[in-house]
Amino acid sequence: MSQDLSRRPLLIALGAIAGVVVAAGGAYEAGLIGHHFHSPAEYKDLLSGLADRDAANRLGEAVLAETGTFETGQIARGLRKRIAHRPLAAVLADDLAEGRMVETKGWVLPETLALLCGLSAKLG
């Protein structure tokens, strides 16, 4: 009987430790998920050039479906460098002049527009 009494506190302690480990793991995973979340406000400077966000999202879904990996932060940095506070129309004209075109679902688009639409769709 004394063995049962001495095992019970040990089992309670082990259960508590296991619970803490599980809770800590859950908090860690939740932190990782939250870390990859991006709000549209972070990219307002890029998305403000899209007049119709719903249409951009639909086109962006097609772009995302055909793109293997779409790293939001990396794409946004590249777009910011390319746009550099210029009007979107001028950037799109440069894409056309330099042959930077993308075909998506039968649409032929300037690369910058396709990336902006993909970013819009990724952010919702």
Secondary structure, DSSP 4 states (H G I P E B T S, - for coil): -HHHHHHHHHHHHHHHHHHHHHHHHHHHHHHHHHHT---GGGGHHHHTT-S-HHHHHHHHHHHHHH-S---HHHHHHHHHHHHTT--HHHHHHHHHHTT-EEEETTEEEEHHHHHHHHHHHHH-
